[in-house]
Amino acid sequence: MKHSRARNVIERCFGLLKRRWAILRSPSHYPIKIQGRMITACSLLHNFIGMYMAADPEENARLAFDELPIGEDLSEVLAYIETVESSQIWTQWRDDLAREIYDEWRGRRA
């Protein structure tokens, strides 16, 4: 039951990301590593918008029928996860990844 709930929450999160970022809506021709980075980048941008934008129009938009968890009460699913906090390990990993991407981009331009 916990696995099912967690899966539904994750599917809902991907639904939110797909609604906001068109690049995630269709099959990708990019390598798997790049696809993972695109999802991470879209997630980080989504969180950044949530932190610094007074009112996020996407947060209050109604979910489409296919984005709702199947066979579960939505309020029960949303109540399952109360908070998500970053850790120093993930913060360092994200910063290292951003630096690596920037350095690689800068190296191509030189």
N, CA, C and O of each residue as an XYZ file, in Angstrom:
440
protein
N       0.826     -1.193      0.000
C       0.000      0.000      0.000
C       0.872      1.259      0.000
O       0.578      2.216     -0.716
N       1.942      1.260      0.800
C       2.831      2.417      0.837
C       3.522      2.607     -0.503
O       3.686      3.733     -0.972
N       3.930      1.491     -1.121
C       4.570      1.563     -2.431
C       3.609      2.150     -3.464
O       3.996      2.984     -4.283
N       2.362      1.708     -3.416
C       1.345      2.196     -4.346
C       1.118      3.695     -4.164
O       1.024      4.437     -5.142
N       1.031      4.131     -2.930
C       0.837      5.554     -2.658
C       2.028      6.372     -3.131
O       1.863      7.422     -3.752
N       3.220      5.890     -2.838
C       4.423      6.617     -3.265
C       4.474      6.701     -4.785
O       4.834      7.738     -5.342
N       4.114      5.614     -5.453
C       4.113      5.621     -6.915
C       3.119      6.646     -7.448
O       3.421      7.358     -8.405
N       1.952      6.727     -6.850
C       0.946      7.701     -7.284
C       1.432      9.127     -7.071
O       1.187      9.995     -7.909
N       2.109      9.378     -5.970
C       2.645     10.716     -5.716
C       3.708     11.050     -6.766
O       3.739     12.165     -7.286
N       4.562     10.101     -7.069
C       5.605     10.322     -8.077
C       4.976     10.566     -9.445
O       5.419     11.447    -10.182
N       3.954      9.799     -9.788
C       3.273     10.011    -11.070
C       2.634     11.386    -11.120
O       2.642     12.036    -12.165
N       2.082     11.836    -10.003
C       1.492     13.175     -9.946
C       2.564     14.240    -10.138
O       2.339     15.232    -10.832
N       3.717     14.041     -9.532
C       4.823     14.995     -9.695
C       5.254     15.084    -11.158
O       5.477     16.176    -11.680
N       5.369     13.931    -11.813
C       5.724     13.953    -13.235
C       4.627     14.621    -14.056
O       4.916     15.296    -15.044
N       3.372     14.439    -13.656
C       2.273     15.119    -14.345
C       2.400     16.627    -14.236
O       2.193     17.346    -15.214
N       2.743     17.108    -13.044
C       2.948     18.546    -12.858
C       4.099     19.057    -13.716
O       3.996     20.114    -14.339
N       5.190     18.307    -13.745
C       6.344     18.715    -14.561
C       6.000     18.704    -16.043
O       6.397     19.610    -16.776
N       5.270     17.694    -16.494
C       4.901     17.610    -17.906
C       3.980     18.753    -18.300
O       4.066     19.263    -19.417
N       3.094     19.163    -17.386
C       2.189     20.263    -17.686
C       2.973     21.569    -17.848
O       2.635     22.394    -18.697
N       4.001     21.756    -17.048
C       4.769     22.998    -17.090
C       5.823     22.994    -18.204
O       6.018     24.019    -18.859
N       6.492     21.888    -18.428
C       7.631     21.832    -19.350
C       7.305     20.947    -20.550
O       7.230     19.725    -20.424
N       7.115     21.560    -21.701
C       6.711     20.854    -22.921
C       7.731     19.799    -23.347
O       7.357     18.793    -23.950
N       8.999     20.011    -23.046
C      10.030     19.068    -23.470
C       9.831     17.691    -22.843
O      10.340     16.699    -23.364
N       9.105     17.619    -21.740
C       8.872     16.343    -21.055
C       7.600     15.631    -21.529
O       7.315     14.520    -21.083
N       6.841     16.256    -22.420
C       5.556     15.690    -22.828
C       5.649     14.625    -23.902
O       4.733     13.814    -24.036
N       6.710     14.603    -24.660
C       6.806     13.647    -25.762
C       8.060     12.794    -25.604
O       8.968     13.152    -24.853
N       8.112     11.670    -26.308
C       9.312     10.826    -26.231
C      10.563     11.612    -26.624
O      10.535     12.452    -27.524
N      11.632     11.325    -25.942
C      12.870     12.060    -26.157
C      13.851     11.240    -26.977
O      13.932     10.020    -26.840
N      14.595     11.929    -27.831
C      15.624     11.265    -28.625
C      17.007     11.465    -28.010
O      18.008     11.008    -28.562
N      17.061     12.142    -26.876
C      18.331     12.396    -26.206
C      18.812     11.138    -25.478
O      18.003     10.276    -25.136
N      20.132     11.027    -25.238
C      20.653      9.895    -24.453
C      20.061      9.910    -23.038
O      19.641     10.956    -22.543
N      20.035      8.737    -22.397
C      19.442      8.580    -21.061
C      20.045      9.558    -20.060
O      19.313     10.143    -19.262
N      21.350      9.745    -20.085
C      22.009     10.653    -19.140
C      21.463     12.075    -19.291
O      21.203     12.756    -18.300
N      21.293     12.513    -20.535
C      20.762     13.855    -20.788
C      19.301     13.933    -20.351
O      18.880     14.944    -19.789
N      18.526     12.880    -20.602
C      17.124     12.871    -20.176
C      17.018     13.027    -18.662
O      16.173     13.774    -18.168
N      17.865     12.330    -17.936
C      17.874     12.456    -16.480
C      18.206     13.862    -16.036
O      17.610     14.387    -15.096
N      19.162     14.470    -16.721
C      19.541     15.849    -16.391
C      18.415     16.829    -16.733
O      18.205     17.813    -16.024
N      17.698     16.555    -17.814
C      16.579     17.437    -18.170
C      15.497     17.377    -17.100
O      14.943     18.410    -16.724
N      15.192     16.189    -16.609
C      14.185     16.046    -15.560
C      14.647     16.754    -14.292
O      13.863     17.435    -13.632
N      15.925     16.590    -13.955
C      16.471     17.273    -12.774
C      16.390     18.790    -12.942
O      15.987     19.502    -12.022
N      16.775     19.277    -14.119
C      16.737     20.719    -14.374
C      15.306     21.249    -14.297
O      15.069     22.297    -13.696
N      14.357     20.543    -14.893
C      12.959     20.973    -14.845
C      12.435     20.963    -13.409
O      11.690     21.859    -13.013
N      12.822     19.955    -12.633
C      12.401     19.881    -11.229
C      12.980     21.038    -10.428
O      12.280     21.660     -9.629
N      14.254     21.323    -10.641
C      14.886     22.432     -9.925
C      14.256     23.766    -10.297
O      14.007     24.602     -9.429
N      13.997     23.966    -11.589
C      13.349     25.205    -12.017
C      11.943     25.317    -11.440
O      11.523     26.400    -11.031
N      11.217     24.211    -11.404
C       9.878     24.198    -10.819
C       9.944     24.622     -9.348
O       9.151     25.450     -8.900
N      10.895     24.048     -8.601
C      11.047     24.401     -7.190
C      11.500     25.846     -7.018
O      11.051     26.533     -6.101
N      12.387     26.311     -7.898
C      12.868     27.700     -7.845
C      11.696     28.663     -8.065
O      11.565     29.658     -7.353
N      10.854     28.366     -9.046
C       9.678     29.200     -9.306
C       8.778     29.222     -8.077
O       8.271     30.274     -7.688
N       8.585     28.062     -7.471
C       7.743     27.987     -6.273
C       8.291     28.792     -5.110
O       7.529     29.333     -4.308
N       9.615     28.874     -5.018
C      10.235     29.615     -3.916
C      10.179     31.120     -4.126
O      10.008     31.865     -3.161
N      10.320     31.584     -5.365
C      10.503     33.013     -5.607
C       9.356     33.698     -6.322
O       9.397     34.916     -6.500
N       8.355     32.981     -6.731
C       7.222     33.585     -7.421
C       6.070     33.694     -6.432
O       5.713     32.711     -5.782
N       5.495     34.868     -6.316
C       4.438     35.098     -5.331
C       3.235     34.177     -5.556
O       2.718     33.589     -4.606
N       2.797     34.053     -6.793
C       1.662     33.193     -7.112
C       2.013     32.379     -8.350
O       2.272     32.930     -9.419
N       2.017     31.075     -8.190
C       2.344     30.186     -9.296
C       1.049     29.680     -9.926
O       0.322     28.915     -9.292
N       0.746     30.089    -11.156
C      -0.523     29.677    -11.773
C      -0.623     28.172    -12.012
O      -1.732     27.640    -12.063
N       0.481     27.484    -12.158
C       0.450     26.039    -12.395
C       0.054     25.264    -11.140
O      -0.564     24.204    -11.244
N       0.395     25.767     -9.969
C       0.094     25.037     -8.730
C      -1.402     24.939     -8.488
O      -1.876     23.930     -7.964
N      -2.149     25.963     -8.857
C      -3.583     25.967     -8.587
C      -4.405     25.459     -9.761
O      -5.631     25.398     -9.671
N      -3.759     25.097    -10.853
C      -4.479     24.568    -12.004
C      -5.035     23.185    -11.658
O      -4.417     22.428    -10.909
N      -6.175     22.873    -12.196
C      -6.785     21.572    -11.933
C      -6.035     20.493    -12.688
O      -5.587     20.703    -13.815
N      -5.903     19.344    -12.061
C      -5.257     18.212    -12.707
C      -6.180     17.626    -13.765
O      -7.393     17.556    -13.571
N      -5.606     17.210    -14.871
C      -6.366     16.504    -15.890
C      -6.726     15.122    -15.356
O      -6.081     14.617    -14.437
N      -7.741     14.524    -15.926
C      -8.199     13.220    -15.457
C      -7.082     12.185    -15.452
O      -6.987     11.385    -14.521
N      -6.232     12.188    -16.483
C      -5.175     11.174    -16.565
C      -4.019     11.442    -15.607
O      -3.121     10.609    -15.489
N      -4.018     12.580    -14.923
C      -2.970     12.874    -13.950
C      -3.381     12.498    -12.520
O      -2.548     12.518    -11.613
N      -4.638     12.163    -12.317
C      -5.106     11.796    -10.990
C      -4.653     10.391    -10.632
O      -4.605      9.521    -11.501
N      -4.320     10.153     -9.368
C      -3.964      8.800     -8.947
C      -5.143      7.851     -9.157
O      -6.290      8.207     -8.883
N      -4.864      6.674     -9.631
C      -5.913      5.705     -9.945
C      -6.288      4.929     -8.690
O      -5.422      4.387     -8.003
N      -7.583      4.879     -8.397
C      -8.082      4.044     -7.310
C      -7.772      4.570     -5.920
O      -7.873      3.818     -4.951
N      -7.399      5.828     -5.790
C      -7.087      6.363     -4.476
C      -7.769      7.714     -4.298
O      -8.019      8.431     -5.267
N      -8.061      8.045     -3.063
C      -8.595      9.354     -2.737
C      -7.447     10.361     -2.801
O      -6.438     10.191     -2.117
N      -7.591     11.396     -3.610
C      -6.514     12.354     -3.836
C      -6.057     13.013     -2.537
O      -4.854     13.185     -2.338
N      -6.965     13.381     -1.660
C      -6.568     14.038     -0.414
C      -5.725     13.108      0.453
O      -4.817     13.562      1.148
N      -6.019     11.820      0.415
C      -5.246     10.849      1.184
C      -3.828     10.721      0.628
O      -2.867     10.614      1.390
N      -3.701     10.733     -0.686
C      -2.386     10.634     -1.320
C      -1.555     11.871     -1.017
O      -0.376     11.759     -0.680
N      -2.155     13.046     -1.133
C      -1.416     14.290     -0.906
C      -1.006     14.444      0.554
O       0.010     15.075      0.844
N      -1.768     13.887      1.463
C      -1.437     13.985      2.885
C      -0.296     13.055      3.261
O       0.298     13.215      4.327
N       0.019     12.100      2.424
C       1.047     11.105      2.734
C       2.438     11.734      2.857
O       3.197     11.372      3.755
N       2.774     12.655      1.985
C       4.074     13.335      2.043
C       3.848     14.732      2.580
O       3.138     15.538      1.978
N       4.464     15.011      3.724
C       4.247     16.302      4.364
C       5.301     17.324      3.962
O       4.962     18.468      3.662
N       6.566     16.935      3.949
C       7.621     17.871      3.586
C       8.707     17.150      2.802
O       8.891     15.938      2.911
N       9.410     17.932      2.016
C      10.579     17.443      1.299
C      11.688     18.442      1.575
O      11.556     19.630      1.278
N      12.767     17.960      2.138
C      13.872     18.840      2.484
C      15.123     18.425      1.727
O      15.352     17.244      1.464
N      15.920     19.416      1.389
C      17.179     19.104      0.715
C      18.215     18.681      1.758
O      18.078     18.964      2.948
N      19.239     18.004      1.284
C      20.327     17.623      2.172
C      21.619     18.197      1.605
O      21.679     18.565      0.432
N      22.633     18.272      2.423
C      23.916     18.803      1.979
C      24.506     17.947      0.866
O      25.154     18.473     -0.039
N      24.290     16.640      0.920
C      24.818     15.737     -0.109
C      24.190     16.062     -1.462
O      24.896     16.187     -2.463
N      22.852     16.200     -1.494
C      22.182     16.507     -2.755
C      22.502     17.915     -3.226
O      22.638     18.149     -4.427
N      22.624     18.846     -2.308
C      22.986     20.208     -2.681
C      24.361     20.230     -3.327
O      24.562     20.898     -4.341
N      25.309     19.504     -2.747
C      26.658     19.433     -3.319
C      26.635     18.750     -4.682
O      27.304     19.195     -5.615
N      25.862     17.663     -4.798
C      25.755     16.949     -6.073
C      25.188     17.860     -7.156
O      25.696     17.894     -8.277
N      24.129     18.601     -6.813
C      23.512     19.529     -7.759
C      24.480     20.618     -8.174
O      24.570     20.945     -9.357
N      25.209     21.188     -7.218
C      26.175     22.242     -7.524
C      27.312     21.718     -8.398
O      27.752     22.397     -9.325
N      27.784     20.506     -8.099
C      28.838     19.892     -8.921
C      28.349     19.645    -10.342
O      29.076     19.883    -11.306
N      27.116     19.166    -10.466
C      26.545     18.915    -11.784
C      26.407     20.214    -12.573
O      26.744     20.267    -13.756
N      25.913     21.254    -11.921
C      25.765     22.548    -12.590
C      27.127     23.076    -13.043
O      27.255     23.597    -14.151
N      28.136     22.942    -12.195
C      29.482     23.401    -12.549
C      30.025     22.588    -13.733
O      30.624     23.150    -14.650
N      29.816     21.276    -13.711
C      30.286     20.409    -14.804
C      29.621     20.784    -16.129
O      30.285     20.865    -17.161
N      28.307     21.011    -16.094
C      27.579     21.391    -17.308
C      28.073     22.742    -17.815
O      28.290     22.918    -19.014
N      28.250     23.695    -16.903
C      28.717     25.023    -17.298
C      30.126     24.951    -17.879
O      30.400     25.552    -18.918
N      31.018     24.221    -17.217
C      32.393     24.103    -17.715
C      32.432     23.444    -19.087
O      33.199     23.855    -19.959
N      31.600     22.417    -19.276
C      31.545     21.750    -20.577
C      31.010     22.702    -21.649
O      31.529     22.734    -22.765
N      29.984     23.469    -21.315
C      29.411     24.435    -22.249
C      30.437     25.512    -22.594
O      30.595     25.882    -23.757
N      31.125     26.006    -21.579
C      32.124     27.051    -21.796
C      33.289     26.521    -22.649
O      33.839     27.253    -23.472
N      33.657     25.260    -22.452
C      34.725     24.659    -23.229
C      34.374     24.532    -24.707
O      35.252     24.636    -25.564
N      33.112     24.312    -25.007
C      32.654     24.201    -26.406
C      32.670     25.546    -27.092
O      32.903     25.623    -28.298
N      32.427     26.606    -26.348
C      32.358     27.951    -26.929
C      33.754     28.514    -27.196
O      33.911     29.406    -28.030
N      34.765     28.002    -26.497
C      36.126     28.553    -26.646
C      36.781     28.123    -27.939
O      37.920     28.502    -28.209
